[in-house]
């Protein structure tokens, strides 16, 4: 594995362990040239999943887009990086575990919103405001009312 600091093509594995989900192996490595340490992750390569957008176009599912959206929604919230990664891994596993090789962007958005509702209500509302494209205060209030009904149950 190439060192991310000096570019050396060799590194030594110091520690390997599976993540809590067991689908990824985390490896701590050390560069013999510069002596710096870094972490790599090894995961099973999955078959590609296509996302069917609202306009009918298709594009490759990219978990990094999901991660960026969740990170943006969780800014200034009390959500740890580990919690975000756990949610992202759950979503990735859920999308890839389907037998279909296509999923709608609407389905992905709903999965994300369900996960965010469990994680942090403010992050949920922030994501929903972009995802649902609120045009006015009434549509925003409807979403808040729905959230309150769900949390009361």
C-alpha positions as CSV (number, residue, x, y, z in Angstrom):
1,X,0.0,0.0,0.0
2,X,1.4,3.4,-1.0
3,X,2.2,5.8,1.9
4,X,-0.1,8.8,1.8
5,X,2.7,11.0,3.2
6,X,5.8,10.2,1.2
7,X,4.5,8.0,-1.6
8,X,6.7,5.0,-0.7
9,X,5.2,1.8,-2.3
10,X,5.8,-0.3,0.8
11,X,4.1,-0.3,4.2
12,X,4.0,-2.6,7.1
13,X,0.7,-3.7,8.7
14,X,0.8,-3.1,12.5
15,X,-2.7,-4.1,13.4
16,X,-5.8,-5.6,11.6
17,X,-9.3,-5.9,13.0
18,X,-12.8,-6.1,11.6
19,X,-15.1,-3.2,12.1
20,X,-18.1,-3.7,14.3
21,X,-20.3,-4.7,11.4
22,X,-17.8,-7.2,10.2
23,X,-18.0,-6.2,6.6
24,X,-14.8,-4.1,6.6
25,X,-11.3,-4.8,7.9
26,X,-9.4,-1.9,9.4
27,X,-5.6,-2.0,9.1
28,X,-3.1,0.3,10.8
29,X,0.0,0.6,8.7
30,X,3.5,2.1,9.1
31,X,5.7,3.5,6.3
32,X,9.3,2.2,6.5
33,X,10.6,5.3,4.7
34,X,9.1,8.2,6.7
35,X,7.9,6.2,9.8
36,X,4.4,7.8,9.7
37,X,1.3,5.7,10.4
38,X,-2.0,5.6,8.6
39,X,-5.2,3.6,8.4
40,X,-6.6,1.7,5.5
41,X,-9.9,-0.1,5.1
42,X,-10.5,-3.3,3.1
43,X,-14.0,-4.3,2.0
44,X,-15.7,-6.7,-0.3
45,X,-16.2,-5.4,-3.8
46,X,-19.9,-5.4,-4.7
47,X,-21.7,-5.3,-8.0
48,X,-22.7,-1.9,-9.1
49,X,-26.1,-0.5,-8.3
50,X,-27.7,2.2,-10.5
51,X,-29.7,5.0,-9.1
52,X,-32.8,6.0,-11.0
53,X,-33.2,9.8,-10.6
54,X,-36.5,11.6,-10.6
55,X,-36.1,12.6,-14.2
56,X,-35.6,8.9,-15.2
57,X,-31.8,9.2,-15.8
58,X,-29.5,6.7,-14.2
59,X,-26.2,7.0,-12.5
60,X,-23.9,4.8,-10.4
61,X,-24.7,4.6,-6.7
62,X,-21.9,6.4,-4.8
63,X,-21.9,6.0,-1.0
64,X,-19.6,9.0,-0.7
65,X,-22.5,11.2,-1.9
66,X,-24.7,9.7,0.8
67,X,-21.9,10.3,3.4
68,X,-21.5,14.0,2.3
69,X,-25.2,14.6,2.6
70,X,-25.3,13.0,6.1
71,X,-22.2,14.9,7.3
72,X,-23.7,18.2,6.0
73,X,-27.0,17.5,7.9
74,X,-25.1,16.6,11.1
75,X,-22.9,19.7,11.1
76,X,-23.2,21.4,14.5
77,X,-25.1,18.5,16.0
78,X,-23.9,16.1,18.7
79,X,-23.3,13.3,16.3
80,X,-19.9,11.5,16.3
81,X,-18.0,10.4,13.2
82,X,-18.4,6.8,14.3
83,X,-22.2,7.3,14.4
84,X,-22.2,8.8,10.9
85,X,-20.0,5.9,9.6
86,X,-22.3,3.4,11.2
87,X,-25.3,4.9,9.5
88,X,-23.5,5.2,6.2
89,X,-22.4,1.5,6.4
90,X,-26.0,0.5,7.2
91,X,-27.3,2.4,4.2
92,X,-24.6,0.9,1.9
93,X,-25.4,-2.6,3.1
94,X,-29.2,-2.0,2.7
95,X,-28.8,-0.7,-0.9
96,X,-26.4,-3.5,-1.9
97,X,-28.3,-6.3,-0.2
98,X,-31.2,-5.9,-2.5
99,X,-31.4,-8.3,-5.4
100,X,-32.2,-5.4,-7.7
101,X,-29.3,-3.6,-9.4
102,X,-31.4,-0.4,-9.5
103,X,-32.8,1.8,-6.8
104,X,-34.7,5.0,-7.0
105,X,-33.2,8.2,-5.6
106,X,-36.5,8.6,-3.7
107,X,-36.0,5.2,-2.0
108,X,-32.4,6.2,-1.0
109,X,-33.7,9.6,0.4
110,X,-36.3,7.8,2.5
111,X,-33.7,5.3,3.9
112,X,-31.4,8.2,4.8
113,X,-34.3,10.1,6.4
114,X,-35.3,7.1,8.5
115,X,-31.7,6.6,9.7
116,X,-31.4,10.3,10.5
117,X,-34.6,10.4,12.4
118,X,-33.2,7.7,14.8
119,X,-29.8,9.5,15.0
120,X,-30.6,13.1,15.5
121,X,-33.9,15.1,15.0
122,X,-32.1,18.3,14.0
123,X,-30.0,16.5,11.4
124,X,-33.2,14.9,10.1
125,X,-35.0,18.3,9.7
126,X,-31.9,19.8,8.0
127,X,-31.7,16.9,5.5
128,X,-35.4,16.9,5.0
129,X,-35.4,20.6,4.2
130,X,-33.1,20.0,1.2
131,X,-34.5,16.6,0.2
132,X,-38.1,17.6,0.4
133,X,-37.3,21.0,-1.2
134,X,-39.5,23.0,1.1
135,X,-41.0,26.0,-0.8
136,X,-42.6,27.7,2.2
137,X,-43.1,27.6,5.9
138,X,-46.3,25.5,5.6
139,X,-44.4,22.6,4.0
140,X,-41.7,22.9,6.6
141,X,-44.3,22.9,9.4
142,X,-46.0,19.8,7.9
143,X,-42.7,17.9,8.1
144,X,-42.2,19.0,11.7
145,X,-45.7,17.9,12.6
146,X,-45.0,14.5,11.0
147,X,-41.7,14.3,13.0
148,X,-43.5,15.1,16.2
149,X,-46.2,12.4,15.6
150,X,-43.5,9.8,14.9
151,X,-41.5,10.7,18.1
152,X,-44.6,10.6,20.2
153,X,-45.3,6.9,19.3
